[in-house]
Structure formats: structure tokens, C-alpha cells
Amino acid sequence: QIVHVNRAFIEITGYQVEDVMGHQPSLFKSGRHSPDFYEQMFRALNQEGEWSGEIWNRRKSGEIYPQWQTIRVIHDDQGRVSHYVAVFSDISAIKHSEHELAHLAHHDPLTDLPNRLLFTDRAEQALASAQIHKRGCALLMLDLDHFKIINDSLGHNVGDQLLKAVGERLQGLFGPGVTLARLGGDEFAVLAESCPQVVQAAALAQRIIDSMKQPFVFNGHQLFVSVSIGISLFPSDALSAEQLLRNADSALFKAKSSG
């Protein structure tokens, strides 16, 4: 039973002293942990006299939040367990920062699309699944034509706005099972997880080309942008995500060279 709490406890949890005195700490249970979690905690307390770890508890408002908690066993003069002292800190802000950092590590900061790292990871997962289920995949590499001219003549700010707008327009074309990414510069990539035939990949590429026929308007400028596309298919062209990317890149280079 709880016999003492300090002011920081009240500030973090929202509970007043009279709310918790005489109650058990299970009052704060979040429901996120299994019985095994608590069994391991008490095993450590019984064997080592101490437990430290991350635990999710509930504030008085009902909000579930993460704590970093250390519990120590206190013994009396006869060596018997008399109290447990728990010291904890609210690590919600740290968790939020970790989530943001993980997002930033896997997404392009300009368009918020998956970056090359996340796209490659998804491609590897898609190919592994495709191998098991005996289905085909297509990887399309896109490059905006003459993007450098827009950047040089109208400035990088307009160039960035254009890249964001292209990303948004492309996102509007695809449903589930298709991943769109920005790999860097004016290069985008599309992974279609269920694309068994060449004609389906070609039709997807044509939809992308057609979507670019409408102008993009910024600061009174009407910008018309076309795209070059390179296509690589699994399993006919490549058996790994790395090879699929490389082959699509080669096909894109050939498409650009051919005008």
C-alpha cells in the first residue's frame, strides 16, 4: 500500500495525496503490460533487491504515458522487507523525440515521402513476400526533365515548391500496395508490390506521364514538367532490391538519353 508520495508525483500523475494513500500501485496500471512483465519485475526485486526499466502507467486523467522507473527494496533491522521505494521520471518528451528522429531518418524532409533508406527496406520486404507468394513486382524510377533549368532560372525556392507539388500529385495516383519515395534531387521512385506483367508496369508509367500534363502554378508562373521513367521488374529483370534499383536506374538513364 502507498504510504508516501512527493510533490513531483502529484505534478506528473495528477493524483492528489488523498487519492492514493492506502491504495496499491496497481491503481496506475496502463493495461499495456502482460502478467509476465510484472512477474519478471518482482523476480528481480526478490533476487537482486532492485528493478529498473521502462513502464507505461496511467495519469488521473486516463492518459497513458511512459516512465523510466527504479524500484528498490528497503529492509528493516531484522532483514525483512519493510518498504519498496519507486523513483520515476516522465519520459513522454523523450519518446516523442525518438519517434520524430525515427521519422526523420526514414523520410525526405521536403516532401515527407519515404527516403532511399526506407524505400530500399520496403522493396526488400516486398520482394521477400513476392517470392513466397509467387507474384511479380515493378520498380519505376522517375526523373523530372529539365528540372535544373527551373532551379537556375526561378530559384531553389520555386524548385522546392515544385518537388513538393510533384510528390503530392503522384501520391494522389496510387492506392494501397504502391510505395512512392523521393530518392534525392528530382528523382522519385515507385514500387508496385503486385505487378505481374510488363503491360501493367507500362500502364502505371503512362498514368504518371499523363498526370504531369497539367501545369503547376507558382507565383503566377505556369510550369509544365515532364518525366522520364525507367522500369525494372521482379523476377524477370532482378532478384534483389539492390539489383532492381540499379536496373531501373539504368533504364532511366537510357530513357533520358533517348529524350
Phi, psi and omega in degrees: 000147182284127180245347180199140170223155179257179184296323180298324176301314182297317182293320183284316189268335184087352178279140172272165182305313183294340179289332191245340183302130179083349178274166176267154180299345178296348174304331185264003185304136180270338186086002182273346184251144179279164176304328179302322181301312183288327177297317179295322179299311182288332175296315179296319180296318181290322185274320187246348179079008184202147173219137175229143176171179178270134181218142178261126178234178186242132174282171178299329180290347183100348180293133176267134184215156181270141175238152161257120189233140172238127178244132177238147178270134176251131180252151176273186184298334180271003178084009179270151178294124179249322182213163166240134176247123179250126176244126183220159174229148178281119182250026179304315183296321179295317179299318180297317179297319178299318180296316180296318180296319178297321179295314181297326181292337186243002181229149177287126185294334182281310185260346185065017175278159172308143177266186184301320182299309181292322181296317179297319179298316179294324178296318179298317178295318181296320181291321178298317179293320181295323178296318181294317185264007176054054177231164182264157176230157176231139175240123180247129177254126184245144178220131179286133181282133174059031180297327181300324180297318179296315180299315184289324186271325184251351176098160184293332180297315177293321178301316179295318178299321180295316179299319178297316182293322177297316179301316180295319180294318179295319179302325180292345182275334193251145175255201178297151179086002177234127179251128176252136180221156169251119185273344182141151180057230179254027183255124177243161178222147180232131176244117176258114189284342178226091184216079190286342187233154179301319184297327179291319178295319179295320179295322178296316178298319180294323177298320179295314180299315181295326182294339182272000183287332176284139183289159170256133184246122177224128175048042179082353179269133170262116182251125175256123185235130173252167180233149169256143185228135172246137185240137175226136185245144172252132007261002187291327183259332184199155181246357178230158180298319180299314180292323179298316177297317182296317181291321178295323178295319178296318180295322178296316179301318180294319179298317180293319180296328181278355180077000000 
